[in-house]
Amino acid sequence: METKKLTIVARILAKPEKKELVKSELVKLIEPTLKEEGCINYDLHQDNENENLFLFYENWTSRELWQKHMDAAHLAQYMEAVEGAVEDFTLNEMTLVD
């Protein structure tokens, strides 16, 4: 049985007064993450209606490699930098329906 790629949709709602901090910290994640083994794409979006809302759309070759990413130093640094600045965070692990 072939391993299906893993799609991650991460929704980050910044506190309004912390929006720019959260955005700049999210942007910092892109370059190192794209260099990680198994990362196919790592696309950051900002909502057109609610500028406090960010969404990462990610694809990984396997769940194991995504979990390795979740333990990466740059992710830990992000978590520390935005502590108290994020109002809501939702993460969905998804598989393409074909």
C-alpha positions as CSV (number, residue, x, y, z in Angstrom):
1,M,0.0,0.0,0.0
2,E,1.5,3.4,-1.0
3,T,1.8,6.1,1.5
4,K,-0.5,9.1,0.6
5,K,0.9,12.5,1.1
6,L,-0.3,14.4,4.1
7,T,-2.0,17.8,3.7
8,I,-1.9,20.2,6.7
9,V,-4.2,23.1,7.1
10,A,-3.2,25.3,10.0
11,R,-5.4,28.3,10.9
12,I,-3.9,31.0,13.1
13,L,-6.0,33.8,14.5
14,A,-3.8,36.6,15.8
15,K,-4.9,39.0,18.5
16,P,-5.6,42.3,16.6
17,E,-2.9,44.2,18.4
18,K,-0.4,41.4,17.8
19,K,-1.2,40.8,14.1
20,E,2.1,42.2,12.7
21,L,4.2,40.2,15.2
22,V,2.4,37.0,14.4
23,K,2.7,37.6,10.6
24,S,6.4,38.4,10.7
25,E,7.0,35.3,12.9
26,L,5.0,33.1,10.5
27,V,6.9,34.4,7.5
28,K,10.2,33.4,9.2
29,L,9.0,29.8,9.2
30,I,8.7,29.5,5.4
31,E,12.4,29.4,4.3
32,P,13.7,26.8,6.8
33,T,10.6,24.6,6.5
34,L,10.8,24.5,2.7
35,K,14.3,23.0,3.1
36,E,13.1,20.2,5.3
37,E,13.0,16.7,4.1
38,G,9.5,15.8,2.9
39,C,8.1,19.3,2.5
40,I,6.3,19.7,-0.8
41,N,4.9,23.1,-0.3
42,Y,4.4,25.4,2.7
43,D,2.1,28.3,1.6
44,L,1.1,31.1,4.0
45,H,-2.1,33.0,3.3
46,Q,-3.7,36.0,5.0
47,D,-7.5,36.4,4.9
48,N,-8.8,39.2,2.7
49,E,-11.7,40.0,5.1
50,N,-10.0,39.4,8.4
51,E,-6.4,40.5,8.4
52,N,-5.8,38.9,11.8
53,L,-6.4,35.4,10.2
54,F,-3.6,33.4,8.7
55,L,-3.6,30.0,7.1
56,F,-0.8,27.6,6.2
57,Y,-1.5,25.1,3.4
58,E,1.1,22.5,3.5
59,N,1.8,19.2,1.8
60,W,4.3,16.6,3.1
61,T,5.4,13.3,1.6
62,S,4.6,11.5,4.8
63,R,3.2,12.1,8.3
64,E,6.5,10.9,9.8
65,L,8.4,13.7,8.1
66,W,5.7,16.3,9.1
67,Q,6.0,15.2,12.7
68,K,9.8,15.7,12.4
69,H,9.0,19.3,11.3
70,M,6.8,19.7,14.3
71,D,9.9,19.1,16.5
72,A,12.1,21.5,14.5
73,A,13.9,24.3,16.4
74,H,12.4,27.1,14.2
75,L,8.9,26.0,15.2
76,A,9.9,26.0,18.8
77,Q,11.3,29.6,18.4
78,Y,8.0,30.6,16.7
79,M,6.0,29.3,19.6
80,E,8.1,31.2,22.1
81,A,7.9,34.4,20.0
82,V,4.1,34.4,19.7
83,E,3.2,33.2,23.1
84,G,0.1,35.1,24.2
85,A,-0.3,36.7,20.7
86,V,-2.5,34.0,19.1
87,E,-6.2,34.0,19.9
88,D,-7.0,30.7,18.3
89,F,-5.1,27.9,16.5
90,T,-6.6,25.0,14.6
91,L,-4.7,22.3,12.8
92,N,-6.2,19.7,10.4
93,E,-4.4,16.7,9.1
94,M,-6.0,15.8,5.7
95,T,-5.7,13.4,2.8
96,L,-6.6,14.1,-0.7
97,V,-9.8,12.4,-1.9
98,D,-9.3,10.7,-5.2
